[in-house]
Amino acid sequence: MKAKIYIKPSCPFCVNAVALLNQKGIKTEVFDISSDPKLRAKISNSVGGYNTVPMIFLDGTFVGGCSELQTLDKQGKL
């Protein structure tokens, strides 16, 4: 499994999501969108307007944010 996660470094949910992915040994690419509003808008628009961070993709599929990632973990899907 591979992850791409779009974050703001000051966001505690982003920090927690990255930590969980690392703990699970999932190869993760982290993108800081705090200073790139065009990238943030592009990613947000690509997933139907989801506008909060983190924005998490697993194997190319958008899964949501930190809460959704934690739910997947509890379901044993990570």
N, CA, C and O atoms as a Tripos MOL2 file, in Angstrom:
@<TRIPOS>MOLECULE
protein
  312   311    78     0     0
PROTEIN
NO_CHARGES

@<TRIPOS>ATOM
      1 N           0.8510   -1.1820    0.0000 N.3       1 MET1
      2 CA          0.0000    0.0000    0.0000 C.3       1 MET1
      3 C           0.8900    1.2360    0.0000 C.2       1 MET1
      4 O           1.9180    1.2800    0.6760 O.2       1 MET1
      5 N           0.4750    2.2410   -0.7720 N.am      2 LYS2
      6 CA          1.1750    3.5160   -0.8230 C.3       2 LYS2
      7 C           0.1910    4.6270   -0.4840 C.2       2 LYS2
      8 O          -0.9900    4.5480   -0.8230 O.2       2 LYS2
      9 N           0.6840    5.6530    0.1820 N.am      3 ALA3
     10 CA         -0.1660    6.7750    0.5680 C.3       3 ALA3
     11 C           0.4010    8.0830    0.0540 C.2       3 ALA3
     12 O           1.6140    8.2780   -0.0150 O.2       3 ALA3
     13 N          -0.5130    8.9780   -0.3070 N.am      4 LYS4
     14 CA         -0.1850   10.3780   -0.5530 C.3       4 LYS4
     15 C          -1.0560   11.1630    0.4090 C.2       4 LYS4
     16 O          -2.2610   10.9330    0.5110 O.2       4 LYS4
     17 N          -0.4330   12.0870    1.1090 N.am      5 ILE5
     18 CA         -1.1780   12.8720    2.0900 C.3       5 ILE5
     19 C          -0.8090   14.3430    1.9170 C.2       5 ILE5
     20 O           0.3630   14.7170    1.8740 O.2       5 ILE5
     21 N          -1.8460   15.1500    1.8200 N.am      6 TYR6
     22 CA         -1.6860   16.5950    1.6480 C.3       6 TYR6
     23 C          -1.9940   17.2420    2.9890 C.2       6 TYR6
     24 O          -3.0730   17.0560    3.5510 O.2       6 TYR6
     25 N          -1.0220   18.0090    3.4970 N.am      7 ILE7
     26 CA         -1.0970   18.4890    4.8810 C.3       7 ILE7
     27 C          -0.7730   19.9710    5.0180 C.2       7 ILE7
     28 O          -0.2880   20.6250    4.0950 O.2       7 ILE7
     29 N          -1.0670   20.4680    6.2220 N.am      8 LYS8
     30 CA         -0.5190   21.7160    6.7410 C.3       8 LYS8
     31 C           0.2810   21.2860    7.9710 C.2       8 LYS8
     32 O          -0.2790   20.6570    8.8690 O.2       8 LYS8
     33 N           1.5670   21.6060    8.0360 N.am      9 PRO9
     34 CA          2.4040   21.1260    9.1420 C.3       9 PRO9
     35 C           1.9000   21.4880   10.5360 C.2       9 PRO9
     36 O           2.1860   20.7740   11.4980 O.2       9 PRO9
     37 N           1.1580   22.5800   10.6590 N.am     10 SER10
     38 CA          0.6630   23.0110   11.9710 C.3      10 SER10
     39 C          -0.6180   22.2920   12.3800 C.2      10 SER10
     40 O          -1.1260   22.5170   13.4790 O.2      10 SER10
     41 N          -1.1400   21.4410   11.5250 N.am     11 CYS11
     42 CA         -2.4100   20.7590   11.7810 C.3      11 CYS11
     43 C          -2.1910   19.4820   12.6010 C.2      11 CYS11
     44 O          -1.4920   18.5770   12.1450 O.2      11 CYS11
     45 N          -2.7730   19.3930   13.7960 N.am     12 PRO12
     46 CA         -2.5720   18.1930   14.6170 C.3      12 PRO12
     47 C          -3.1670   16.9290   13.9830 C.2      12 PRO12
     48 O          -2.6430   15.8350   14.1900 O.2      12 PRO12
     49 N          -4.2430   17.0660   13.2220 N.am     13 PHE13
     50 CA         -4.8220   15.9050   12.5490 C.3      13 PHE13
     51 C          -3.8650   15.3800   11.4790 C.2      13 PHE13
     52 O          -3.7530   14.1730   11.2670 O.2      13 PHE13
     53 N          -3.1790   16.3060   10.8110 N.am     14 CYS14
     54 CA         -2.1900   15.9240    9.8020 C.3      14 CYS14
     55 C          -1.0270   15.1780   10.4500 C.2      14 CYS14
     56 O          -0.5810   14.1470    9.9480 O.2      14 CYS14
     57 N          -0.5510   15.7050   11.5550 N.am     15 VAL15
     58 CA          0.5590   15.0700   12.2770 C.3      15 VAL15
     59 C           0.1600   13.6620   12.7150 C.2      15 VAL15
     60 O           0.9390   12.7190   12.5740 O.2      15 VAL15
     61 N          -1.0500   13.5220   13.2440 N.am     16 ASN16
     62 CA         -1.5250   12.2110   13.6960 C.3      16 ASN16
     63 C          -1.6770   11.2380   12.5370 C.2      16 ASN16
     64 O          -1.3330   10.0630   12.6660 O.2      16 ASN16
     65 N          -2.1830   11.7090   11.4130 N.am     17 ALA17
     66 CA         -2.3750   10.8380   10.2500 C.3      17 ALA17
     67 C          -1.0350   10.3530    9.7080 C.2      17 ALA17
     68 O          -0.8840    9.1700    9.4020 O.2      17 ALA17
     69 N          -0.0720   11.2430    9.5860 N.am     18 VAL18
     70 CA          1.2570   10.8580    9.1040 C.3      18 VAL18
     71 C           1.8880    9.8580   10.0710 C.2      18 VAL18
     72 O           2.4990    8.8800    9.6400 O.2      18 VAL18
     73 N           1.7450   10.0960   11.3670 N.am     19 ALA19
     74 CA          2.2980    9.1850   12.3700 C.3      19 ALA19
     75 C           1.6730    7.7950   12.2540 C.2      19 ALA19
     76 O           2.3820    6.7930   12.3460 O.2      19 ALA19
     77 N           0.3660    7.7220   12.0550 N.am     20 LEU20
     78 CA         -0.3110    6.4340   11.9220 C.3      20 LEU20
     79 C           0.1740    5.6950   10.6750 C.2      20 LEU20
     80 O           0.4430    4.4950   10.7270 O.2      20 LEU20
     81 N           0.2830    6.4040    9.5670 N.am     21 LEU21
     82 CA          0.7740    5.7740    8.3400 C.3      21 LEU21
     83 C           2.1900    5.2460    8.5390 C.2      21 LEU21
     84 O           2.5070    4.1330    8.1190 O.2      21 LEU21
     85 N           3.0350    6.0410    9.1750 N.am     22 ASN22
     86 CA          4.4130    5.5980    9.4450 C.3      22 ASN22
     87 C           4.4350    4.3970   10.3810 C.2      22 ASN22
     88 O           5.2010    3.4570   10.1700 O.2      22 ASN22
     89 N           3.5960    4.4260   11.4140 N.am     23 GLN23
     90 CA          3.5220    3.3250   12.3750 C.3      23 GLN23
     91 C           3.1300    2.0210   11.6760 C.2      23 GLN23
     92 O           3.6080    0.9440   12.0330 O.2      23 GLN23
     93 N           2.2600    2.1340   10.6810 N.am     24 LYS24
     94 CA          1.7920    0.9550    9.9460 C.3      24 LYS24
     95 C           2.7840    0.5210    8.8730 C.2      24 LYS24
     96 O           2.5840   -0.4980    8.2130 O.2      24 LYS24
     97 N           3.8540    1.2960    8.6990 N.am     25 GLY25
     98 CA          4.8630    0.9520    7.6990 C.3      25 GLY25
     99 C           4.4140    1.2070    6.2690 C.2      25 GLY25
    100 O           4.9230    0.5860    5.3350 O.2      25 GLY25
    101 N           3.4740    2.1060    6.0960 N.am     26 ILE26
    102 CA          2.9550    2.4210    4.7700 C.3      26 ILE26
    103 C           3.8330    3.4960    4.1350 C.2      26 ILE26
    104 O           4.0550    4.5600    4.7130 O.2      26 ILE26
    105 N           4.3290    3.1940    2.9260 N.am     27 LYS27
    106 CA          5.1510    4.1650    2.2070 C.3      27 LYS27
    107 C           4.3000    5.4010    1.9290 C.2      27 LYS27
    108 O           3.2440    5.3110    1.3030 O.2      27 LYS27
    109 N           4.7710    6.5520    2.4000 N.am     28 THR28
    110 CA          3.9510    7.7650    2.3720 C.3      28 THR28
    111 C           4.6930    8.9250    1.7340 C.2      28 THR28
    112 O           5.8330    9.2240    2.0890 O.2      28 THR28
    113 N           4.0240    9.5770    0.7800 N.am     29 GLU29
    114 CA          4.5090   10.8300    0.2200 C.3      29 GLU29
    115 C           3.7020   11.9380    0.8960 C.2      29 GLU29
    116 O           2.4710   11.9080    0.8960 O.2      29 GLU29
    117 N           4.4020   12.9100    1.4690 N.am     30 VAL30
    118 CA          3.7550   14.0030    2.1900 C.3      30 VAL30
    119 C           3.9350   15.2910    1.3900 C.2      30 VAL30
    120 O           5.0450   15.6380    0.9850 O.2      30 VAL30
    121 N           2.8160   15.9940    1.1710 N.am     31 PHE31
    122 CA          2.8420   17.2430    0.4270 C.3      31 PHE31
    123 C           2.3050   18.3630    1.3120 C.2      31 PHE31
    124 O           1.1690   18.3040    1.7830 O.2      31 PHE31
    125 N           3.1330   19.3840    1.5320 N.am     32 ASP32
    126 CA          2.7320   20.5490    2.3200 C.3      32 ASP32
    127 C           1.9900   21.5160    1.3970 C.2      32 ASP32
    128 O           2.5940   22.1180    0.5090 O.2      32 ASP32
    129 N           0.6950   21.6620    1.6080 N.am     33 ILE33
    130 CA         -0.0900   22.5600    0.7530 C.3      33 ILE33
    131 C          -0.3870   23.8940    1.4340 C.2      33 ILE33
    132 O          -1.1770   24.6930    0.9310 O.2      33 ILE33
    133 N           0.2500   24.1280    2.5800 N.am     34 SER34
    134 CA         -0.0380   25.3580    3.3240 C.3      34 SER34
    135 C           0.3940   26.6040    2.5690 C.2      34 SER34
    136 O          -0.1910   27.6700    2.7630 O.2      34 SER34
    137 N           1.3880   26.4990    1.7280 N.am     35 SER35
    138 CA          1.8570   27.6750    0.9960 C.3      35 SER35
    139 C           1.5830   27.5620   -0.5060 C.2      35 SER35
    140 O           2.1490   28.3120   -1.3000 O.2      35 SER35
    141 N           0.7150   26.6230   -0.8910 N.am     36 ASP36
    142 CA          0.4060   26.4330   -2.3060 C.3      36 ASP36
    143 C          -1.1080   26.3280   -2.5060 C.2      36 ASP36
    144 O          -1.6400   25.2310   -2.6740 O.2      36 ASP36
    145 N          -1.8010   27.4760   -2.4870 N.am     37 PRO37
    146 CA         -3.2580   27.4450   -2.5980 C.3      37 PRO37
    147 C          -3.7520   26.8390   -3.9160 C.2      37 PRO37
    148 O          -4.8450   26.2740   -3.9580 O.2      37 PRO37
    149 N          -2.9740   26.9480   -4.9750 N.am     38 LYS38
    150 CA         -3.3890   26.3600   -6.2510 C.3      38 LYS38
    151 C          -3.4060   24.8330   -6.1630 C.2      38 LYS38
    152 O          -4.3290   24.1900   -6.6620 O.2      38 LYS38
    153 N          -2.3950   24.2640   -5.5350 N.am     39 LEU39
    154 CA         -2.3630   22.8050   -5.3700 C.3      39 LEU39
    155 C          -3.5010   22.3520   -4.4620 C.2      39 LEU39
    156 O          -4.1620   21.3510   -4.7380 O.2      39 LEU39
    157 N          -3.7240   23.0880   -3.3870 N.am     40 ARG40
    158 CA         -4.8170   22.7320   -2.4760 C.3      40 ARG40
    159 C          -6.1590   22.7390   -3.2100 C.2      40 ARG40
    160 O          -6.9640   21.8210   -3.0510 O.2      40 ARG40
    161 N          -6.3900   23.7690   -4.0050 N.am     41 ALA41
    162 CA         -7.6380   23.8610   -4.7640 C.3      41 ALA41
    163 C          -7.7370   22.7230   -5.7770 C.2      41 ALA41
    164 O          -8.8080   22.1440   -5.9580 O.2      41 ALA41
    165 N          -6.6420   22.4060   -6.4280 N.am     42 LYS42
    166 CA         -6.6370   21.3280   -7.4220 C.3      42 LYS42
    167 C          -7.0020   19.9960   -6.7780 C.2      42 LYS42
    168 O          -7.8400   19.2620   -7.3010 O.2      42 LYS42
    169 N          -6.3790   19.6820   -5.6490 N.am     43 ILE43
    170 CA         -6.6560   18.4200   -4.9650 C.3      43 ILE43
    171 C          -8.0870   18.4260   -4.4300 C.2      43 ILE43
    172 O          -8.8030   17.4350   -4.5710 O.2      43 ILE43
    173 N          -8.5010   19.5120   -3.8320 N.am     44 SER44
    174 CA         -9.8610   19.6280   -3.2980 C.3      44 SER44
    175 C         -10.9010   19.4220   -4.3990 C.2      44 SER44
    176 O         -11.8680   18.6820   -4.2180 O.2      44 SER44
    177 N         -10.6970   20.0720   -5.5210 N.am     45 ASN45
    178 CA        -11.6430   19.9380   -6.6390 C.3      45 ASN45
    179 C         -11.6640   18.5190   -7.1890 C.2      45 ASN45
    180 O         -12.7010   18.0480   -7.6560 O.2      45 ASN45
    181 N         -10.5240   17.8360   -7.1340 N.am     46 SER46
    182 CA        -10.4570   16.4700   -7.6820 C.3      46 SER46
    183 C         -11.2390   15.4700   -6.8370 C.2      46 SER46
    184 O         -11.5360   14.3670   -7.2980 O.2      46 SER46
    185 N         -11.5720   15.8450   -5.6100 N.am     47 VAL47
    186 CA        -12.3070   14.9360   -4.7150 C.3      47 VAL47
    187 C         -13.6450   15.5370   -4.2830 C.2      47 VAL47
    188 O         -14.1140   15.3160   -3.1660 O.2      47 VAL47
    189 N         -14.2350   16.2890   -5.1780 N.am     48 GLY48
    190 CA        -15.5800   16.7970   -4.9340 C.3      48 GLY48
    191 C         -15.6800   17.9490   -3.9640 C.2      48 GLY48
    192 O         -16.7370   18.1620   -3.3710 O.2      48 GLY48
    193 N         -14.6020   18.7020   -3.7840 N.am     49 GLY49
    194 CA        -14.6560   19.8790   -2.9350 C.3      49 GLY49
    195 C         -14.2690   19.6560   -1.4830 C.2      49 GLY49
    196 O         -14.4200   20.5600   -0.6610 O.2      49 GLY49
    197 N         -13.7690   18.4590   -1.1500 N.am     50 TYR50
    198 CA        -13.2830   18.2030    0.2110 C.3      50 TYR50
    199 C         -12.2150   19.2420    0.4930 C.2      50 TYR50
    200 O         -11.2360   19.3270   -0.2490 O.2      50 TYR50
    201 N         -12.3750   20.0320    1.5410 N.am     51 ASN51
    202 CA        -11.5220   21.2010    1.7060 C.3      51 ASN51
    203 C         -10.6870   21.2160    2.9710 C.2      51 ASN51
    204 O          -9.9440   22.1700    3.2010 O.2      51 ASN51
    205 N         -10.7900   20.1900    3.7950 N.am     52 THR52
    206 CA        -10.0000   20.1930    5.0230 C.3      52 THR52
    207 C          -8.7560   19.3340    4.8450 C.2      52 THR52
    208 O          -8.6770   18.5120    3.9310 O.2      52 THR52
    209 N          -7.8000   19.5330    5.7180 N.am     53 VAL53
    210 CA         -6.5900   18.7140    5.7160 C.3      53 VAL53
    211 C          -6.6030   17.8480    6.9590 C.2      53 VAL53
    212 O          -7.1850   18.2250    7.9760 O.2      53 VAL53
    213 N          -5.9780   16.7110    6.8870 N.am     54 PRO54
    214 CA         -5.2770   16.1610    5.7340 C.3      54 PRO54
    215 C          -6.2420   15.6210    4.6860 C.2      54 PRO54
    216 O          -7.3920   15.2880    4.9730 O.2      54 PRO54
    217 N          -5.7320   15.5470    3.4660 N.am     55 MET55
    218 CA         -6.4240   14.8760    2.3680 C.3      55 MET55
    219 C          -5.5760   13.6390    2.0620 C.2      55 MET55
    220 O          -4.4240   13.7530    1.6420 O.2      55 MET55
    221 N          -6.1520   12.4690    2.2760 N.am     56 ILE56
    222 CA         -5.3790   11.2230    2.2330 C.3      56 ILE56
    223 C          -5.8390   10.3380    1.0790 C.2      56 ILE56
    224 O          -7.0320   10.1040    0.8830 O.2      56 ILE56
    225 N          -4.8610    9.8570    0.3270 N.am     57 PHE57
    226 CA         -5.0990    8.9190   -0.7630 C.3      57 PHE57
    227 C          -4.3220    7.6370   -0.4720 C.2      57 PHE57
    228 O          -3.1310    7.6860   -0.1640 O.2      57 PHE57
    229 N          -4.9830    6.5090   -0.5690 N.am     58 LEU58
    230 CA         -4.3330    5.2070   -0.4190 C.3      58 LEU58
    231 C          -4.4310    4.4780   -1.7510 C.2      58 LEU58
    232 O          -5.5230    4.2570   -2.2760 O.2      58 LEU58
    233 N          -3.2810    4.1100   -2.2840 N.am     59 ASP59
    234 CA         -3.2270    3.4600   -3.5990 C.3      59 ASP59
    235 C          -4.0440    4.2120   -4.6340 C.2      59 ASP59
    236 O          -4.7300    3.6080   -5.4590 O.2      59 ASP59
    237 N          -3.9670    5.5430   -4.5830 N.am     60 GLY60
    238 CA         -4.6210    6.3820   -5.5690 C.3      60 GLY60
    239 C          -6.0820    6.6870   -5.3050 C.2      60 GLY60
    240 O          -6.6940    7.4550   -6.0480 O.2      60 GLY60
    241 N          -6.6550    6.1000   -4.2620 N.am     61 THR61
    242 CA         -8.0610    6.3150   -3.9370 C.3      61 THR61
    243 C          -8.1830    7.2590   -2.7490 C.2      61 THR61
    244 O          -7.5530    7.0530   -1.7120 O.2      61 THR61
    245 N          -8.9950    8.2910   -2.9100 N.am     62 PHE62
    246 CA         -9.2040    9.2440   -1.8220 C.3      62 PHE62
    247 C          -9.9950    8.5780   -0.7040 C.2      62 PHE62
    248 O         -11.0680    8.0230   -0.9390 O.2      62 PHE62
    249 N          -9.4580    8.6380    0.5190 N.am     63 VAL63
    250 CA        -10.1540    8.0280    1.6580 C.3      63 VAL63
    251 C         -10.7080    9.0580    2.6300 C.2      63 VAL63
    252 O         -11.5230    8.7090    3.4850 O.2      63 VAL63
    253 N         -10.2920   10.3120    2.5270 N.am     64 GLY64
    254 CA        -10.7810   11.3430    3.4340 C.3      64 GLY64
    255 C          -9.6650   11.9130    4.2730 C.2      64 GLY64
    256 O          -8.5480   12.1230    3.8010 O.2      64 GLY64
    257 N          -9.9900   12.1610    5.5380 N.am     65 GLY65
    258 CA         -9.0400   12.7680    6.4520 C.3      65 GLY65
    259 C          -8.5940   11.8200    7.5460 C.2      65 GLY65
    260 O          -8.6470   10.6000    7.3900 O.2      65 GLY65
    261 N          -8.1560   12.3890    8.6450 N.am     66 CYS66
    262 CA         -7.6090   11.6210    9.7560 C.3      66 CYS66
    263 C          -8.6420   10.6690   10.3590 C.2      66 CYS66
    264 O          -8.3250    9.5130   10.6400 O.2      66 CYS66
    265 N          -9.8550   11.1360   10.5580 N.am     67 SER67
    266 CA        -10.8960   10.2800   11.1560 C.3      67 SER67
    267 C         -11.1690    9.0530   10.3020 C.2      67 SER67
    268 O         -11.3030    7.9430   10.8180 O.2      67 SER67
    269 N         -11.2500    9.2600    8.9920 N.am     68 GLU68
    270 CA        -11.5020    8.1380    8.0880 C.3      68 GLU68
    271 C         -10.3300    7.1620    8.0830 C.2      68 GLU68
    272 O         -10.5220    5.9490    8.0000 O.2      68 GLU68
    273 N          -9.1110    7.7040    8.1730 N.am     69 LEU69
    274 CA         -7.9240    6.8520    8.2330 C.3      69 LEU69
    275 C          -7.9340    6.0130    9.5120 C.2      69 LEU69
    276 O          -7.6300    4.8200    9.4840 O.2      69 LEU69
    277 N          -8.2840    6.6460   10.6250 N.am     70 GLN70
    278 CA         -8.3480    5.9060   11.8880 C.3      70 GLN70
    279 C          -9.4280    4.8290   11.8490 C.2      70 GLN70
    280 O          -9.2520    3.7520   12.4180 O.2      70 GLN70
    281 N         -10.5370    5.1110   11.1850 N.am     71 THR71
    282 CA        -11.6000    4.1170   11.0330 C.3      71 THR71
    283 C         -11.0970    2.9240   10.2250 C.2      71 THR71
    284 O         -11.3440    1.7760   10.5940 O.2      71 THR71
    285 N         -10.3950    3.1870    9.1290 N.am     72 LEU72
    286 CA         -9.8250    2.0980    8.3340 C.3      72 LEU72
    287 C          -8.8770    1.2590    9.1630 C.2      72 LEU72
    288 O          -8.8520    0.0350    9.0350 O.2      72 LEU72
    289 N          -8.0960    1.9090   10.0140 N.am     73 ASP73
    290 CA         -7.1610    1.1810   10.8830 C.3      73 ASP73
    291 C          -7.9350    0.2870   11.8510 C.2      73 ASP73
    292 O          -7.5840   -0.8800   12.0260 O.2      73 ASP73
    293 N          -8.9640    0.8120   12.4690 N.am     74 LYS74
    294 CA         -9.7660    0.0190   13.4260 C.3      74 LYS74
    295 C         -10.4430   -1.1450   12.7480 C.2      74 LYS74
    296 O         -10.6990   -2.1670   13.3850 O.2      74 LYS74
    297 N         -10.7410   -1.0130   11.4570 N.am     75 GLN75
    298 CA        -11.3670   -2.0930   10.6940 C.3      75 GLN75
    299 C         -10.3400   -3.0910   10.1510 C.2      75 GLN75
    300 O         -10.6950   -4.0630    9.4840 O.2      75 GLN75
    301 N          -9.0570   -2.8340   10.4500 N.am     76 GLY76
    302 CA         -7.9950   -3.7140    9.9810 C.3      76 GLY76
    303 C          -7.6970   -3.6090    8.5030 C.2      76 GLY76
    304 O          -7.1990   -4.5560    7.8940 O.2      76 GLY76
    305 N          -8.0040   -2.4480    7.9180 N.am     77 LYS77
    306 CA         -7.8190   -2.2700    6.4770 C.3      77 LYS77
    307 C          -6.5500   -1.5270    6.1200 C.2      77 LYS77
    308 O          -6.3290   -1.2060    4.9520 O.2      77 LYS77
    309 N          -5.7140   -1.2470    7.1020 N.am     78 LEU78
    310 CA         -4.4270   -0.5900    6.7950 C.3      78 LEU78
    311 C          -3.3100   -1.6180    6.8200 C.2      78 LEU78
    312 O          -2.1500   -1.2750    6.5890 O.2      78 LEU78
@<TRIPOS>BOND
     1     1     2 1
     2     2     3 1
     3     3     4 2
     4     3     5 am
     5     5     6 1
     6     6     7 1
     7     7     8 2
     8     7     9 am
     9     9    10 1
    10    10    11 1
    11    11    12 2
    12    11    13 am
    13    13    14 1
    14    14    15 1
    15    15    16 2
    16    15    17 am
    17    17    18 1
    18    18    19 1
    19    19    20 2
    20    19    21 am
    21    21    22 1
    22    22    23 1
    23    23    24 2
    24    23    25 am
    25    25    26 1
    26    26    27 1
    27    27    28 2
    28    27    29 am
    29    29    30 1
    30    30    31 1
    31    31    32 2
    32    31    33 am
    33    33    34 1
    34    34    35 1
    35    35    36 2
    36    35    37 am
    37    37    38 1
    38    38    39 1
    39    39    40 2
    40    39    41 am
    41    41    42 1
    42    42    43 1
    43    43    44 2
    44    43    45 am
    45    45    46 1
    46    46    47 1
    47    47    48 2
    48    47    49 am
    49    49    50 1
    50    50    51 1
    51    51    52 2
    52    51    53 am
    53    53    54 1
    54    54    55 1
    55    55    56 2
    56    55    57 am
    57    57    58 1
    58    58    59 1
    59    59    60 2
    60    59    61 am
    61    61    62 1
    62    62    63 1
    63    63    64 2
    64    63    65 am
    65    65    66 1
    66    66    67 1
    67    67    68 2
    68    67    69 am
    69    69    70 1
    70    70    71 1
    71    71    72 2
    72    71    73 am
    73    73    74 1
    74    74    75 1
    75    75    76 2
    76    75    77 am
    77    77    78 1
    78    78    79 1
    79    79    80 2
    80    79    81 am
    81    81    82 1
    82    82    83 1
    83    83    84 2
    84    83    85 am
    85    85    86 1
    86    86    87 1
    87    87    88 2
    88    87    89 am
    89    89    90 1
    90    90    91 1
    91    91    92 2
    92    91    93 am
    93    93    94 1
    94    94    95 1
    95    95    96 2
    96    95    97 am
    97    97    98 1
    98    98    99 1
    99    99   100 2
   100    99   101 am
   101   101   102 1
   102   102   103 1
   103   103   104 2
   104   103   105 am
   105   105   106 1
   106   106   107 1
   107   107   108 2
   108   107   109 am
   109   109   110 1
   110   110   111 1
   111   111   112 2
   112   111   113 am
   113   113   114 1
   114   114   115 1
   115   115   116 2
   116   115   117 am
   117   117   118 1
   118   118   119 1
   119   119   120 2
   120   119   121 am
   121   121   122 1
   122   122   123 1
   123   123   124 2
   124   123   125 am
   125   125   126 1
   126   126   127 1
   127   127   128 2
   128   127   129 am
   129   129   130 1
   130   130   131 1
   131   131   132 2
   132   131   133 am
   133   133   134 1
   134   134   135 1
   135   135   136 2
   136   135   137 am
   137   137   138 1
   138   138   139 1
   139   139   140 2
   140   139   141 am
   141   141   142 1
   142   142   143 1
   143   143   144 2
   144   143   145 am
   145   145   146 1
   146   146   147 1
   147   147   148 2
   148   147   149 am
   149   149   150 1
   150   150   151 1
   151   151   152 2
   152   151   153 am
   153   153   154 1
   154   154   155 1
   155   155   156 2
   156   155   157 am
   157   157   158 1
   158   158   159 1
   159   159   160 2
   160   159   161 am
   161   161   162 1
   162   162   163 1
   163   163   164 2
   164   163   165 am
   165   165   166 1
   166   166   167 1
   167   167   168 2
   168   167   169 am
   169   169   170 1
   170   170   171 1
   171   171   172 2
   172   171   173 am
   173   173   174 1
   174   174   175 1
   175   175   176 2
   176   175   177 am
   177   177   178 1
   178   178   179 1
   179   179   180 2
   180   179   181 am
   181   181   182 1
   182   182   183 1
   183   183   184 2
   184   183   185 am
   185   185   186 1
   186   186   187 1
   187   187   188 2
   188   187   189 am
   189   189   190 1
   190   190   191 1
   191   191   192 2
   192   191   193 am
   193   193   194 1
   194   194   195 1
   195   195   196 2
   196   195   197 am
   197   197   198 1
   198   198   199 1
   199   199   200 2
   200   199   201 am
   201   201   202 1
   202   202   203 1
   203   203   204 2
   204   203   205 am
   205   205   206 1
   206   206   207 1
   207   207   208 2
   208   207   209 am
   209   209   210 1
   210   210   211 1
   211   211   212 2
   212   211   213 am
   213   213   214 1
   214   214   215 1
   215   215   216 2
   216   215   217 am
   217   217   218 1
   218   218   219 1
   219   219   220 2
   220   219   221 am
   221   221   222 1
   222   222   223 1
   223   223   224 2
   224   223   225 am
   225   225   226 1
   226   226   227 1
   227   227   228 2
   228   227   229 am
   229   229   230 1
   230   230   231 1
   231   231   232 2
   232   231   233 am
   233   233   234 1
   234   234   235 1
   235   235   236 2
   236   235   237 am
   237   237   238 1
   238   238   239 1
   239   239   240 2
   240   239   241 am
   241   241   242 1
   242   242   243 1
   243   243   244 2
   244   243   245 am
   245   245   246 1
   246   246   247 1
   247   247   248 2
   248   247   249 am
   249   249   250 1
   250   250   251 1
   251   251   252 2
   252   251   253 am
   253   253   254 1
   254   254   255 1
   255   255   256 2
   256   255   257 am
   257   257   258 1
   258   258   259 1
   259   259   260 2
   260   259   261 am
   261   261   262 1
   262   262   263 1
   263   263   264 2
   264   263   265 am
   265   265   266 1
   266   266   267 1
   267   267   268 2
   268   267   269 am
   269   269   270 1
   270   270   271 1
   271   271   272 2
   272   271   273 am
   273   273   274 1
   274   274   275 1
   275   275   276 2
   276   275   277 am
   277   277   278 1
   278   278   279 1
   279   279   280 2
   280   279   281 am
   281   281   282 1
   282   282   283 1
   283   283   284 2
   284   283   285 am
   285   285   286 1
   286   286   287 1
   287   287   288 2
   288   287   289 am
   289   289   290 1
   290   290   291 1
   291   291   292 2
   292   291   293 am
   293   293   294 1
   294   294   295 1
   295   295   296 2
   296   295   297 am
   297   297   298 1
   298   298   299 1
   299   299   300 2
   300   299   301 am
   301   301   302 1
   302   302   303 1
   303   303   304 2
   304   303   305 am
   305   305   306 1
   306   306   307 1
   307   307   308 2
   308   307   309 am
   309   309   310 1
   310   310   311 1
   311   311   312 2
@<TRIPOS>SUBSTRUCTURE
     1 MET1         2 RESIDUE 1 A MET
     2 LYS2         6 RESIDUE 1 A LYS
     3 ALA3        10 RESIDUE 1 A ALA
     4 LYS4        14 RESIDUE 1 A LYS
     5 ILE5        18 RESIDUE 1 A ILE
     6 TYR6        22 RESIDUE 1 A TYR
     7 ILE7        26 RESIDUE 1 A ILE
     8 LYS8        30 RESIDUE 1 A LYS
     9 PRO9        34 RESIDUE 1 A PRO
    10 SER10       38 RESIDUE 1 A SER
    11 CYS11       42 RESIDUE 1 A CYS
    12 PRO12       46 RESIDUE 1 A PRO
    13 PHE13       50 RESIDUE 1 A PHE
    14 CYS14       54 RESIDUE 1 A CYS
    15 VAL15       58 RESIDUE 1 A VAL
    16 ASN16       62 RESIDUE 1 A ASN
    17 ALA17       66 RESIDUE 1 A ALA
    18 VAL18       70 RESIDUE 1 A VAL
    19 ALA19       74 RESIDUE 1 A ALA
    20 LEU20       78 RESIDUE 1 A LEU
    21 LEU21       82 RESIDUE 1 A LEU
    22 ASN22       86 RESIDUE 1 A ASN
    23 GLN23       90 RESIDUE 1 A GLN
    24 LYS24       94 RESIDUE 1 A LYS
    25 GLY25       98 RESIDUE 1 A GLY
    26 ILE26      102 RESIDUE 1 A ILE
    27 LYS27      106 RESIDUE 1 A LYS
    28 THR28      110 RESIDUE 1 A THR
    29 GLU29      114 RESIDUE 1 A GLU
    30 VAL30      118 RESIDUE 1 A VAL
    31 PHE31      122 RESIDUE 1 A PHE
    32 ASP32      126 RESIDUE 1 A ASP
    33 ILE33      130 RESIDUE 1 A ILE
    34 SER34      134 RESIDUE 1 A SER
    35 SER35      138 RESIDUE 1 A SER
    36 ASP36      142 RESIDUE 1 A ASP
    37 PRO37      146 RESIDUE 1 A PRO
    38 LYS38      150 RESIDUE 1 A LYS
    39 LEU39      154 RESIDUE 1 A LEU
    40 ARG40      158 RESIDUE 1 A ARG
    41 ALA41      162 RESIDUE 1 A ALA
    42 LYS42      166 RESIDUE 1 A LYS
    43 ILE43      170 RESIDUE 1 A ILE
    44 SER44      174 RESIDUE 1 A SER
    45 ASN45      178 RESIDUE 1 A ASN
    46 SER46      182 RESIDUE 1 A SER
    47 VAL47      186 RESIDUE 1 A VAL
    48 GLY48      190 RESIDUE 1 A GLY
    49 GLY49      194 RESIDUE 1 A GLY
    50 TYR50      198 RESIDUE 1 A TYR
    51 ASN51      202 RESIDUE 1 A ASN
    52 THR52      206 RESIDUE 1 A THR
    53 VAL53      210 RESIDUE 1 A VAL
    54 PRO54      214 RESIDUE 1 A PRO
    55 MET55      218 RESIDUE 1 A MET
    56 ILE56      222 RESIDUE 1 A ILE
    57 PHE57      226 RESIDUE 1 A PHE
    58 LEU58      230 RESIDUE 1 A LEU
    59 ASP59      234 RESIDUE 1 A ASP
    60 GLY60      238 RESIDUE 1 A GLY
    61 THR61      242 RESIDUE 1 A THR
    62 PHE62      246 RESIDUE 1 A PHE
    63 VAL63      250 RESIDUE 1 A VAL
    64 GLY64      254 RESIDUE 1 A GLY
    65 GLY65      258 RESIDUE 1 A GLY
    66 CYS66      262 RESIDUE 1 A CYS
    67 SER67      266 RESIDUE 1 A SER
    68 GLU68      270 RESIDUE 1 A GLU
    69 LEU69      274 RESIDUE 1 A LEU
    70 GLN70      278 RESIDUE 1 A GLN
    71 THR71      282 RESIDUE 1 A THR
    72 LEU72      286 RESIDUE 1 A LEU
    73 ASP73      290 RESIDUE 1 A ASP
    74 LYS74      294 RESIDUE 1 A LYS
    75 GLN75      298 RESIDUE 1 A GLN
    76 GLY76      302 RESIDUE 1 A GLY
    77 LYS77      306 RESIDUE 1 A LYS
    78 LEU78      310 RESIDUE 1 A LEU
